Amino acid sequence: MKLTFIGAAHEVTGSCHLIEVNGKYILIDCGMEQGVQIYENAKLPMEEALIDYVLLTHAHVDHSGMLPGLYAKGFRGQVLATEATTDLCNIMLRDCAHIQMHEAEWKNRKAKRHSGIEPHEPIYTMEDADGVIKRLVPCKYDQVIDLCEGVRIRFTDVGHLLGSASIEVWMTENGITKKIVFSGDLGNKNQPIIKDPKKTEEADYVVMESTYGDRIHSEIRPDYVAELTEILQNTFNAGGNVVIPSFAVGRTQEMLYFLRQIKAEKRLNGASNFPVYVDSPLAVEATDVFQKNVSSCFDQEAMDFINRGINPLRFPGLHLSITSDESKAINFENTPKVIISASGMCEAGRIRHHLKHNLWRPECTVLFVGYQANGTLGRTLVDGADEVRLFGEIIEVRANISVLKGISGHADKDGLIEWVKGFKKKPDKVFVVHGESTVCDAFAACLEKEHGINAYAPYSGTSFDLITGEIIYEASPVPVKKKGHTASDVFTRLTAAGQRLLAVIKKNEGGANKDLARFADQINSLCDKWDK
């Protein structure tokens, strides 16, 4: 019974943890790394085709974005998540694949100008996304599920995103039972639309996030609507646009919630009919998913609107932009407007086009409403850059760069501590992950010294014996190496196919001799064809 840390260990993105129990391999999350990475992630200690299950805490890309890549390397197990998470992944993973393929196409067009450059292959394709989406298994909140022999699981709402959950895992091996809880991303209290985080009562071990483990949100909840109203009023008075880089899932819906209130209460002078453009096909689809999961995920305030026949995410003047032509037309419309577009950290997607058209205009405002990871374009702008490069051009930053302070889908330090102290009995050990390196260490030290909780911040590759309670292997940090000459993307794909073949061979051990002989003949025939 072993736990190994793969991703988001002393880093914020790329969440991935591995449980080995009763001969089964179970991943908790399979996220994509975003922004600048400081440390290398350890490789999975087995071929991807041998993984039996993935348990998914929520749909954000840094927790789910490498599921299609897992499928591309041979994974054919089940992916279990809440009903709302599976609905969101159904659109988000396809969107990720579209971005991967689009960027590969753009790089290949650029490479044609230079000789000797290998064609660029996407990390995964739309076929890989479709393949893993078919492996999704929707689960209800609070329902105990028998996963496999000796393993039960349960998803609990933690109020971070529609469908987000902590995951309880009960494991019995050799007559010994242990329980581990993965926090996922813990939500902030009193967020619009979704419910507050729910605590869990018992655990032997806890793996918990620490994104905001070094900061406290304001004790008094900010008046987001008043702050947003002031920004809109000042910008519209100057004749500019308010451009909001926003995560398509979660934050966009919160912005719509606030904007509907501003319009309904006629808070703006002289601009009460301002248009709002949601320029993200993913955000449009995600908004539909929100409305599909009203009964299981919406909080009481949002339900009160629903019960009064008011759609809290729709209002007059709202325009949903789907096609590229509709997106391009937005910047040729002179009326001062709100443009909400993805990605939230400005790393890809249509937001980069809107920045190109608005950053140089002093009458405009770029309003950030979410976390900006180190190394992202969003973080560069928030940190006060005078100019940025977009589509090969240097763009002078003359627009007002603002941050809607206090708005966060993550619990702050106090919220994290409140959640972990919600266990009736202190866990034997709390593993602190999913935070910037110094934050992981500081939060683990805080739990130890101030709250008497046995806490530890592992590096990627660290393994822990869940039965004996001892560290099997304590990994050291491995700094990310500068990229040098590497094998081509196509050859990497071929290598992955070979690893999958080995995994399939192992899975067939003990099969009928006749079937194994035929399988061996087929492999040898294939080798004869290519061994020239």
Secondary structure, 3 states (H helix, E strand, C coil): CEEEEEECCCCCCCCEEEEEECCEEEEECCCCCCCCCCECCCCCCCCHHHCCEEECCCCCHHHHCCHHHHHHCCCCCEEEEEHHHHHHHHHHHHHHHHHHHHHHHHHHHHHCCCCCCCCCCCCCCHHHHHHHHCCEEEECCCCCEEEECCEEEEEEECCCCCCCEEEEEEEEECCEEEEEEECCCCCCCCCCCECCCCCCCCCCEEEEECCCCCCCCCCCCCCHHHHHHHHHHHHHHCCCCEEEECCCCCHHHHHHHHHHHHHHCCCCCCCCCCCEEEECHHHHHHHHHHHHCHHHHECHHHHHHHHCCCCCCCCCCEEEECCHHHHHHHCCCCCCCEEEECCCCCCCCCHHHHHHHHCCCCCCEEEECCCCCCCCHHHHHHCCCCEEEECCEEEECCCEEEECCCCCCCCCHHHHHHHHCCCCCCCCEEEEECCCHHHHHHHHHHHHHHHCCCEECCCCCCEEECCCCEEEECCCCCECCCCCCCCCHHHHHHHHHHHHHHHHHHHCCCCCHHHHHHHHHHHHHHHHHHCC
